[in-house]
């Protein structure tokens, strides 16, 4: 992927009108006979194609129509068929979306793999195979990803028996190392399991590492240790109330409100629910607090990886995050699992007395530039730190795009992509702020991007506070009218994303007329970002691999869901 | 008069037996003093210092200022199960912690610690004192290799390899810089080196600046302090342990008493590093008003504080960068310093 030329600008893309909108008819013409049928999804049109033409369609769309971002692959089972949906977008304009729908028969669910076109599809298809049971032909490495290799059946398929005990006979895996690991022929290399219990993996991540001396010859991240069936749990909850607490538990490092917004946005667009402006401002403000808290912890733990476990920076990060948590606690009543957003608004208004609450925020904002300066002094201005992280863990932009990297990881590779600006929601497009990018592509740029983004978030918060302070008392509407039991029309499909702390957090929902989703799929930014680790780490030293992992800022709760 | 000689003088036993008993008593006194320092440093002072750097309070519940945490921790650590992993290479695996702890303690035998209550706190004063200290401090490397190789653990193995590479890269500049002091003082005997620093260098408005080698040759002092950080394995050179990379390096498989011994060895080693710095650069136990022994303690604690400061504030460099700094930077500078010192001393004297 890395060898291809940078694609031409959007104007020359096929299927874009002069106004910059997508012309689906022209796209269908481009694909010609490949398109068997066309579906209407809420966010985009879906082109139905034959299962043996996936690679041809995806590469045409990428090379000629400019769809360079394979955001997500959703697999699901219907009564009569399996279906894989490739949600395509453009990094230049994520509002230009297209879904490629690949139905496969129930008795032979085999579809061509898209991993040859988009590297990111490799893990997405492995997950689809693992949970739903669709098989992908020509996939480079089709095996289970979240569940253990010995698992019987596919939990999200319709005929899966949940009461069936999972017997994992150890004799089948008598020598697990021999079976699971490509033991290299080269006798000079050494295999090391980094994780699942290791001080630097930020959770239960298992990195199968082959070392050549101190250098990484080959690594293979092994995930799934924290898989909690979040998608299935959401499918068993009602739209109105029972799903909202779950998003807090995906990226649980303070980013709860950003995750809640992902679900709120998808469900509100699915069921046509309006959100009052006042609630949008509160959402924007509180979400940015979440972002600062999440980035603080990202930078602090990154310092932990570089400096060692007695660094002052980590405790400074925790100290400042504490201030934010106090503010969010006053607002939401909770410090970690906020559950504050509701469909159509937020749970309650700002705490009384409002002046005191605003003063608390102002105090934080007043001190914030000084605090950031301190982090820059300790981190980015430190020459030893630069010695360690500049030009290590390099992720070239083409690779980043092919792996579907988003958030600070993509912006650290110079990709100007931020859904808050490019696909506006909430109150962001009314406010003054900048998208931060850095062309360094290395561990250093990712840290710098996070530090600068915290500055921008503070700008957003300040403007929100100004707005909220002057909001007329009789217009403080926090919640629109939403039916007590929400039943979206049957067979509506939507894929919507927000800019989470780690990147594009997307949710696909298919409704079937009941009060629970028929399919609930989470596009986790950490899941996609983690796939880039081999690109960054192979050939580097062990400490640089650890640094790259730290700079990716993964939260295993979100990777494994 | 050294400490054993002083003790032998008051003992009722005479002759060789008296000397032996006196030597054992003297060693026990010095050993106990250093171990007490370590006990204060490990469970208590280190926590308090790190907490001060990171805006926290740390231990404050057990006893006054949390001091009884030393007792609590000792009981806790000693009562833990000693886990012996399968496939470790005994007895090398058992010997490593002892080598680590004892080698560091042995070094104090020739350090002049000044006098208190009229007693000179120095165990022995051989003519080759400084060479002995450097030699004995290097034995710790052997312990690291034994621990890393015998543990039958890949992280330990990596840690052991790193330890060897690091010690090779830093011991030579360390010794060479120490050698420049020897050229100045014209002796390897530690007490003589201290004596050579007692003259006044310059007088600034009635304040006499002593001719400590740190003032005479600040360049060598900085070089030595940096190399010492690598020698004792603290940031930015804590690479053999590097908890976020290779779990705990050579000490990964040690628990309970062995873990305590390794930790003890590390802390005593830091103090020994401080003692060497104090002896050859900071005038040994010299200082105004307070007894010399107190000054000596203050100086080694200052070095300890410095290592903890580095730990809180400085990133860890990568192993290849460390080797590069060691062989291409420090070694060259150390040789330059040595040659320059030799020329200056040769011209002046």
Interface residues (C-beta under 8 A of the other chain):
Chain A: X190 X192 X198 X199 X200 X214 X304 X305 X306 X307 X308 X309 X310 X311 X312 X314 X315 X316 X319 X378 X382 X384 X385 X387 X388 X541 X542 X543 X544 X546
Chain B: X50 X53 X54 X55 X56 X154 X155 X158 X235 X236 X238 X242 X243 X244 X245 X246 X247 X308 X311 X312 X313 X314 X315 X316 X317 X318 X319 X320 X321
